[in-house]
Amino acid sequence: MNNTVFHTEHGKGQIVGTIPKGTNPVLMCYFPQAQATEFVDHQSLETDTDEMISRYERPDTPDTVSDKLQQAIENLFSGGQPMG
């Protein structure tokens, strides 16, 4: 079994432990770049349904919007000048 996992914020990591929990064990993952430990259940990891941890490297999804989009949203709700 490949122990490599990817976190959307922490980058590449490894599964370092398993905590038995019925038929769906919880996996302890360590991300050395961030020096962080995170947990994910086995089923979510295998079906790639966890929002943060995956078996596959995901493309970057920034949490910020562009300045132009931010300005358009602010203008929409504040009655500002339309963008040209």
C-alpha distance (Angstrom), angle and dihedral (degrees) to the residues before:
residue distance angle dihedral
M1 . . .
N2 3.81 . .
N3 3.82 110.1 .
T4 3.82 96.2 -164.3
V5 3.82 117.8 116.9
F6 3.80 134.3 171.1
H7 3.80 128.2 -138.8
T8 3.80 121.0 -157.9
E9 3.83 91.6 -130.5
H10 3.82 105.9 20.4
G11 3.81 99.4 44.3
K12 3.79 125.0 -146.6
G13 3.79 120.2 9.0
Q14 3.79 145.3 155.3
I15 3.78 136.1 -115.9
V16 3.80 102.9 -115.0
G17 3.77 103.0 172.0
T18 3.78 147.8 10.7
I19 3.79 127.4 -138.9
P20 3.83 112.3 -161.1
K21 3.79 112.2 -127.0
G22 3.78 112.2 165.6
T23 3.80 111.0 -75.6
N24 3.82 94.3 -25.1
P25 3.82 110.8 60.7
V26 3.79 121.7 -160.0
L27 3.79 115.0 -121.0
M28 3.79 122.3 -145.2
C29 3.80 111.6 -144.1
Y30 3.80 127.3 -167.9
F31 3.80 122.8 -155.0
P32 3.82 109.2 -163.8
Q33 3.82 97.5 -167.5
A34 3.80 90.8 60.2
Q35 3.81 94.7 28.3
A36 3.80 86.1 -130.7
T37 3.78 135.3 140.4
E38 3.80 120.0 -150.1
F39 3.80 133.6 176.9
V40 3.79 130.4 -137.7
D41 3.77 132.0 171.7
H42 3.80 116.6 -113.5
Q43 3.80 95.8 -121.1
S44 3.83 93.9 52.7
L45 3.78 90.8 49.1
E46 3.80 94.7 48.5
T47 3.82 94.0 45.9
D48 3.84 91.3 42.1
T49 3.80 92.3 -127.3
D50 3.82 99.3 127.6
E51 3.81 112.2 106.2
M52 3.80 95.9 -141.6
I53 3.82 110.1 26.3
S54 3.79 127.0 51.9
R55 3.79 141.3 161.8
Y56 3.80 86.7 -126.9
E57 3.77 130.7 61.3
R58 3.78 107.9 -110.8
P59 3.80 125.1 -150.8
D60 3.79 115.0 -100.6
T61 3.77 112.7 -86.3
P62 3.80 107.7 -167.4
D63 3.79 117.4 -149.8
T64 3.79 92.7 -144.3
V65 3.78 131.3 83.2
S66 3.78 125.4 -138.6
D67 3.81 118.9 -91.2
K68 3.80 90.5 -115.4
L69 3.80 92.5 53.3
Q70 3.80 91.6 45.5
Q71 3.81 90.4 51.8
A72 3.82 91.5 48.7
I73 3.81 91.1 51.9
E74 3.80 92.0 48.1
N75 3.82 91.2 48.4
L76 3.78 91.1 49.1
F77 3.78 93.4 55.7
S78 3.81 99.4 34.4
G79 3.80 99.3 43.8
G80 3.80 93.3 -115.2
Q81 3.78 126.9 159.5
P82 3.82 115.5 -63.9
M83 3.79 116.1 -108.3
G84 3.79 117.3 -105.7
